[in-house]
Amino acid sequence: MPSDSSNQLARSLEPAEWAAAGIPLLRDPREVVTGLHARHLPPPRTAVVAVLDQEERLRASASFTQRADAADGWVFRNALLSQLRRVIPHDLRRRTPVRTAVLLYCRDGEEQWTQEDGAWMWGLRDACTLHGLRCGAYITLTRAGWRVLGEGRSGRRPQAEASRRQTDASASRPPQHREPPTGVEAPRGRLGGGGIEPFRRATAM
């Protein structure tokens, strides 16, 4: 795989390109963000990929950390595709995708678009194509709150800093029941509440 900067820039989407791609709007982005945050408690540099059905119900989700030096859409695409293959079957036999993948990325820094965000957008779009899904919203979670890039919709809660505090508090408590790093849950309907397990969390519904 070529790794020079020019190729990495080609594997990135500008905000205008993303906005022009016809990404379906979330009916209730606040509910999606709050639900995924509660399930995964993502600290900075953690991505949460989720698959929603036509009614915007959560069908599967997974969270994973990403290296700080890997701002390349090709690398992000492969990481997302690996997680999707673990938690939900592909829909490549369908002529038209019926499920949508959205990505919540918790990171440090300002809420404005960055080159890293562009690489995640490219990776999400390509991973969806290869897994037979519709490419959905890309959402950042920073200290300022959450923002759906390309749409302008945002909120102050939850925040990335809140994720870090909750994760640190969980780590300071004595362990009670340790689960494997990936797990499967029974269906829970719409997003919100549910069990919580920080880092590398996968749920299938």
C-alpha positions as CSV (number, residue, x, y, z in Angstrom):
1,M,0.0,0.0,0.0
2,P,1.5,3.4,-0.9
3,S,1.9,5.5,2.2
4,D,3.0,8.9,0.8
5,S,1.1,12.0,1.8
6,S,-0.4,12.6,-1.7
7,N,-2.1,9.2,-1.6
8,Q,-3.3,9.8,1.9
9,L,-4.9,13.1,0.8
10,A,-6.6,11.3,-2.0
11,R,-8.2,8.9,0.6
12,S,-9.9,11.8,2.4
13,L,-13.1,13.7,1.9
14,E,-13.6,17.5,2.2
15,P,-16.7,18.7,4.0
16,A,-18.2,19.9,0.7
17,E,-17.7,16.5,-0.9
18,W,-19.3,14.8,2.1
19,A,-22.3,17.2,2.1
20,A,-22.8,16.6,-1.6
21,A,-22.7,12.8,-1.2
22,G,-26.3,12.5,-0.3
23,I,-25.7,11.1,3.2
24,P,-29.1,10.3,4.8
25,L,-30.0,12.6,7.7
26,L,-30.6,11.1,11.2
27,R,-34.1,11.8,12.5
28,D,-32.8,12.2,16.0
29,P,-29.0,12.6,16.1
30,R,-29.1,13.4,19.9
31,E,-30.7,10.1,20.7
32,V,-28.2,8.2,18.5
33,V,-25.2,10.0,20.1
34,T,-26.5,9.6,23.7
35,G,-27.3,5.9,23.2
36,L,-23.9,5.1,21.7
37,H,-22.1,7.1,24.3
38,A,-23.9,5.3,27.1
39,R,-23.1,1.8,25.6
40,H,-19.4,2.4,24.8
41,L,-18.2,5.4,27.0
42,P,-15.6,6.2,24.3
43,P,-12.4,8.0,25.6
44,P,-10.5,10.1,23.1
45,R,-9.2,8.3,19.9
46,T,-12.0,5.8,20.1
47,A,-14.3,5.1,17.1
48,V,-17.8,3.7,17.6
49,V,-19.4,2.3,14.4
50,A,-23.1,1.4,14.6
51,V,-25.6,-0.1,12.2
52,L,-29.1,1.2,12.2
53,D,-32.2,-0.3,10.5
54,Q,-34.8,1.6,8.5
55,E,-36.5,2.7,11.7
56,E,-33.3,4.0,13.1
57,R,-33.1,1.1,15.6
58,L,-29.7,-0.1,16.6
59,R,-28.8,-3.5,15.2
60,A,-25.1,-3.7,16.0
61,S,-22.3,-1.6,17.2
62,A,-18.6,-1.9,18.0
63,S,-15.9,0.4,19.5
64,F,-12.2,0.4,19.0
65,T,-9.2,2.6,19.5
66,Q,-7.0,3.9,16.7
67,R,-3.3,4.7,16.5
68,A,-2.6,8.5,16.6
69,D,-0.3,8.2,13.5
70,A,-2.8,6.4,11.2
71,A,-4.8,9.3,9.7
72,D,-5.2,7.4,6.4
73,G,-8.6,6.6,4.9
74,W,-7.4,3.2,3.7
75,V,-6.3,2.2,7.3
76,F,-9.6,3.5,8.7
77,R,-11.6,1.7,6.0
78,N,-10.0,-1.6,6.9
79,A,-10.5,-1.1,10.6
80,L,-14.2,-0.3,10.2
81,L,-14.7,-3.2,7.8
82,S,-13.1,-5.6,10.3
83,Q,-15.5,-4.4,13.0
84,L,-18.6,-4.6,10.8
85,R,-17.7,-8.1,9.7
86,R,-17.5,-9.1,13.4
87,V,-20.8,-7.8,14.5
88,I,-23.3,-8.1,11.6
89,P,-23.7,-10.0,8.3
90,H,-23.1,-8.1,5.0
91,D,-26.0,-7.1,2.8
92,L,-24.1,-7.4,-0.5
93,R,-26.9,-9.6,-2.0
94,R,-29.4,-6.8,-1.8
95,R,-29.8,-4.6,-4.8
96,T,-30.4,-1.6,-2.5
97,P,-28.9,-1.2,1.0
98,V,-31.6,-1.2,3.8
99,R,-29.3,-0.7,6.8
100,T,-27.1,2.3,7.5
101,A,-23.8,2.6,9.2
102,V,-22.9,5.7,11.3
103,L,-19.7,6.6,12.9
104,L,-19.1,8.4,16.2
105,Y,-15.4,9.4,16.7
106,C,-14.3,10.7,20.1
107,R,-11.2,12.9,19.8
108,D,-9.2,15.7,21.3
109,G,-9.0,19.1,19.7
110,E,-11.5,21.6,18.3
111,E,-14.9,20.6,16.9
112,Q,-14.1,21.9,13.4
113,W,-13.4,19.5,10.6
114,T,-9.8,18.1,10.4
115,Q,-7.9,16.1,7.9
116,E,-8.3,13.1,10.2
117,D,-12.1,13.6,10.0
118,G,-11.8,13.6,6.2
119,A,-9.9,10.3,6.4
120,W,-12.6,8.8,8.6
121,M,-15.3,9.9,6.2
122,W,-13.5,8.3,3.3
123,G,-13.0,5.1,5.3
124,L,-16.7,5.0,6.4
125,R,-18.0,5.5,2.9
126,D,-15.7,2.8,1.4
127,A,-16.4,0.3,4.2
128,C,-20.1,0.7,3.7
129,T,-19.8,0.0,0.0
130,L,-17.8,-3.2,0.7
131,H,-20.3,-4.4,3.3
132,G,-23.5,-3.6,1.5
133,L,-24.6,-0.8,3.8
134,R,-25.7,2.8,3.3
135,C,-23.2,5.3,4.4
136,G,-24.6,7.3,7.2
137,A,-23.6,10.2,9.4
138,Y,-20.1,11.0,10.7
139,I,-20.3,12.4,14.2
140,T,-17.4,13.8,16.3
141,L,-17.3,13.9,20.0
142,T,-15.0,16.6,21.5
143,R,-14.8,18.6,24.7
144,A,-17.2,21.0,23.2
145,G,-19.8,18.3,22.7
146,W,-21.0,16.4,19.6
147,R,-21.4,17.5,16.0
148,V,-22.8,15.9,12.9
149,L,-20.3,17.0,10.3
150,G,-21.7,18.2,7.0
151,E,-25.1,19.0,8.6
152,G,-24.4,21.6,11.2
153,R,-26.4,19.8,13.9
154,S,-24.7,19.6,17.3
155,G,-25.2,19.5,21.1
156,R,-23.2,20.2,24.2
157,R,-23.9,16.8,25.9
158,P,-22.4,14.3,26.0
159,Q,-18.8,15.5,25.8
160,A,-15.4,13.8,25.2
161,E,-14.2,15.0,28.6
162,A,-17.1,13.4,30.3
163,S,-16.2,10.1,28.7
164,R,-12.7,10.3,30.1
165,R,-13.9,11.1,33.6
166,Q,-16.4,8.2,33.6
167,T,-13.8,5.8,32.2
168,D,-11.2,6.8,34.9
169,A,-13.9,6.4,37.6
170,S,-14.7,2.9,36.3
171,A,-11.1,2.0,36.3
172,S,-10.6,3.0,40.0
173,R,-13.4,0.8,41.2
174,P,-12.5,-2.8,42.2
175,P,-13.4,-5.3,39.5
176,Q,-16.6,-7.3,39.9
177,H,-17.3,-9.2,36.8
178,R,-14.8,-9.3,34.0
179,E,-16.1,-10.0,30.5
180,P,-14.2,-10.7,27.3
181,P,-13.3,-7.6,25.2
182,T,-16.1,-8.4,22.8
183,G,-19.6,-9.4,23.6
184,V,-23.1,-10.0,22.2
185,E,-26.3,-8.7,23.6
186,A,-29.9,-9.5,23.2
187,P,-32.1,-7.0,21.3
188,R,-32.8,-3.8,23.1
189,G,-34.9,-1.9,20.6
190,R,-34.0,1.8,20.1
191,L,-30.8,3.4,21.3
192,G,-30.4,4.6,24.9
193,G,-29.4,3.1,28.2
194,G,-28.3,-0.5,28.3
195,G,-25.2,-2.2,29.5
196,I,-21.9,-0.3,29.5
197,E,-18.4,-1.6,28.8
198,P,-15.6,0.8,27.8
199,F,-13.2,0.2,25.0
200,R,-13.4,-2.4,22.3
201,R,-17.1,-3.1,22.9
202,A,-19.2,-5.0,20.3
203,T,-22.9,-5.6,20.4
204,A,-25.0,-7.5,17.9
205,M,-28.8,-7.2,17.8
